[in-house]
Amino acid sequence: MNKKRTRLEVIKDILEVIKSRNGRIKPTHILYKSNLSYVMMEDYLTELKEKGFITETRKDKGKTYQITEKGQEYLKKYSLVSEFTESFGLDQ
Amino acid sequence: MTHYIVPAWFFGIDIALELVFFIITLAVAIASYKIYRISREKSMQCFSASFFLISLSYLVWALINTFALSNLQEFPEKFSLQEILSISAMGFYMHILLLTVGFVTLVYAVLPKKSLRVYYLLLGLGLTAIVANTDKVITFRIVSVFLLSSIVYHFFVQWREHNNKNLLYTFVAFILLSFGNIEFALSESYYSAYVIGHLFELAAYLIILSNLVKITFIQKTPSNEQKKNKT
């Protein structure tokens, strides 16, 4: 059985999906790749925008997302963040 | 207000230990702030703030003990006994305030749902109990044990859920901190309680420090990372 993903893992997965298709990814693609419900994905995208990890661009064909430098830094240091958060019981 | 009964041979050693607690908790505060800067997680921000307040409380405690010790030795050259007692009491109140706010912030950091109303209630109830009671040291220690027990429960649940070794160490560290506070509450009853309280806290903070060192400085080899990803 697969282990339930933590919040930080979900954030990492979304950022990785956006990074892999930088500047061209649409919400439906993120939804498909990140394995989340639509409502949950919207919540996460809003949070990531607020944190400055991603930016949203609105065009005629709809919304697209780009990863920012902060988002890149999060991906680079994910294992440290994850280890620290888990060790001090803040991973909820 | 009641103070601790301190064995004479322990004067000075307690100050050194309090400075050690200050340095360790400050290191945790700085490390967690760096993690907050990357993750922007609210709980990490609260965790960092709580350890910063706890570290300040130990610094204040060490400073007032140093002040009292140095002035009582030189007495009555600089200050009158009454002045020394008043300044020490004020410093001690500051220590109590900072440590209580620090523990409340830590409880708030580990809460799954954050609400400022909850923080306000926890802080208000904790501080009111201490301020309203004549025996502030014992009340402060009871409130601390109460807050720490909630943190211990949180770490127990987290450890059972994630089965992480570091989390187990953190859980043990907070049990030791709780025992330390129980000993401090009893320090009016018997001499060695103040010493034992410091030793429990030393053990707790050394465990937290070892956790911090393991996470921050021990580099993972790529093979270890791969193993972890496979499981």
Interface residues (C-beta under 8 A of the other chain):
Chain A: L8 K51 G52 F53 K70 E73 Y74 K77 S79 L80 V81 E83 F84 T85 E86 S87 F88 G89 L90 D91 Q92
Chain B: A31 S32 I35 I38 S39 R40 E41 S43 M44 F47 A109 V110 P112 H154 F155 Q158 W159 H162 N164 N166 L167 Y169 T170 N211 I215 T216 K220 E225
